[in-house]
Amino acid sequence: MIGAPERVRRRLALVCVLLAAACSGPSGPAGNDAGNDSVNAADAIGSNAAATNAAAPAAPAKPFKLEDKSEALEFSYAYPAQAAAIPAVAEKLTGQMDKAKADALKAAAEDQKSAKEADYPFRQHSLQTTWTVHADTPRFLGLVGETYVYTGGAHGMTAWSGLLWDKQAAKDIPVTALMTSPAAFAASMSGRFCDALDDARAEKRGEKVKRGADDFSICVDPMQQVLTPEAGKGGGIDRIRVIIGPYEAGPYAEGSYEIDVPVDAAMIKAIKPEYRAAFVAGR
């Protein structure tokens, strides 16, 4: 029989594996080779039909959502129409979804088997990921994925990941690629970020934060968190959001923190010149 401490260790390991799977994906879109039959069929299409097809407007992209529930696993995965409209982005996210689901099903089946063998209750696992648009500008599409994992323990865990698509270069890039250097970017925002984090902590705790009084009152390193560019509809990037998961800036009961740092002249200076036109000073 597996004892309680061992079960806890196994569940923590499962959470780490599933969060890693849900927050990563293939490095790029995979190509598909057309077969000879397809080429021959395409050549056989008459010029009039080709002209008609060329003139027909493409159907607008639709949001994607998959939900699948079994005794072992409740799974869901969703991304918005803006992501579905870019084939390479849709393929990347779909590849991530397929891997995450396969890993989650395997982990749930193994835990269900162990529960039966050790004669303890099995609780259905859950893996839910939702991507949302945080910036859609002429240059960038910025997405944030929120993933919730539950593997039968006392509570689930949530993690975030970002995807920044450079429309001009037709590829996804890390947020750090926008910066002259991570150190310069951190210096441009750290003071304002730490003050805003303390204000958010004080609001949740109902009292002013004395910075450095304990582990949950020191300022966290924003560069070690999820950074996502934020923009109003059709506008430029006017702020950077720092998403901080549970246990990082406060106890689990406080949940996550999302701190917006407006773009200013110092931050724009820490952005590489080729990307500066995509940023505007925030409020």
Secondary structure, DSSP 8 states (H G I E B T S, - for coil): ---HHHHHHHHHHHHHHHHHHHT---SS-------HHHHHHHHTS-HHHHHHHHHS-------EEEEEE-SSEEEEEEE-HHHHTSHHHHHHHHHHHHHHHHHHHHHHHHHHHHHHHHT-----EEEEEEEEEEEE-SSEEEEEEEEEEE-SSSS-EEEEEEEEEETTTTEEE-GGGGBS-HHHHHHHHHHHHHHHHHHHHHHHHTS---TTSSTTTS---GGGSEEEEEE-TTS-EEEEEEEE-TTTSS-GGG--EEEEEE--HHHHHTB-GGGGGGB----
